[in-house]
């Protein structure tokens, strides 16, 4: 396939994940966590993250989702997974799980950013949530992730005032502050950068 200027274009897409995608999703997740949590978690913990451990959990969840509206989407370049996202009903107590959906995970391989995978994946998430009859969507972001927050707000998302703190070790020694963003799905408002 050639681009309008005559050069080749990449074979890129987004689709619903299959159980066979578990290993690729796990590999992207581990690379992303090593990048996102660098400096927050000890280096030996990050080095010890094993994609095989994550892959078995992904395989099980892809085979048996908890809700028919829980979906895992993968951003692909040819047959390689470049990112993934999870959509489903809003889980927060102040969200209406019938009308409000959420993107509970949105991860792009740190070596594959700024190549359009995030834009395609975010659009596919909005389309999937809309197809599942949600009229609004929310997503939590680490408060220090300025790049992701800028990307998502440029696409039409905005903070809704909710915030939380995650305890990564369960003992209060390592916490991550997060902010919640939302968007209206009832109109085609979600634009990619």
Residue, then its C-alpha position, 0 to 999 in steps of 0.5 A: x500500500x502506498x501513501x498519497x505521496x507515493x511512499x509506503x505506509x505501515x499496515x496498522x489497525x485496532x481490533x478486539x484482542x484474542x486469547x492468542x494475543x496474551x503474550x504480546x499484550x503482556x510484553x507491552x505491559x511489562x515494557x510500559x510498566x518498567x518505563x512508567x514506574x521507573x523511579x517509583x518502584x525499586x529497579x529489582x522489582x521492575x527487572x523481575x517483572x516477567x511477561x509470562x506471568x502476566x500472559x497467563x492472567x491475560x489469557x484467562x481474562x480474554x477467554x472469560x471476560x467478567x461482563x459482555x461489555x468488557x473488551x480488550x482492544x489491541x493496536x497492531x502494526x502488521x502482526x505486532x501488538x503496539x498497545x492495548x486498552x480495556x473498555x467496560x462499564x464504569x467501576x467507580x461508585x459515582x459512575x452509572x455503570x449503565x450509561x458511563x463506561x471507562x477505559x480502565x487501561x490504556x497502554x502504548x509500547x514506550x518504544x512505539x509512541x508518537x506513531x499514531x497507535x495511541x490515536x487509533x486506539x483511543x478512537x477505537x475505545x470511544x467507538x467501542x464504548x459508544x457501540x456498547x450504549x455508553x454516553x460518557x466515558x472516564x479514565x484514570x491517569x497518573x497525575x505526573x504523566x503530562x504526555x498522556x494527559x496532554x494527548x487525551x485532553x487534546x482528544x477532547x477529554x477533561x478532568x472531572x475533579x475526581x482524584x485518588x491515590x493508589x498504594x502500590x505496595x499495600x503499606x503506604x510506602x509507594x503511592x501514585x496519585x491519579x486524576x480522572x478525565x471524562x468525555x461525552x460519547x453522545x456526540x462524535x467529539x473525540x478527536x485525535x491529535 
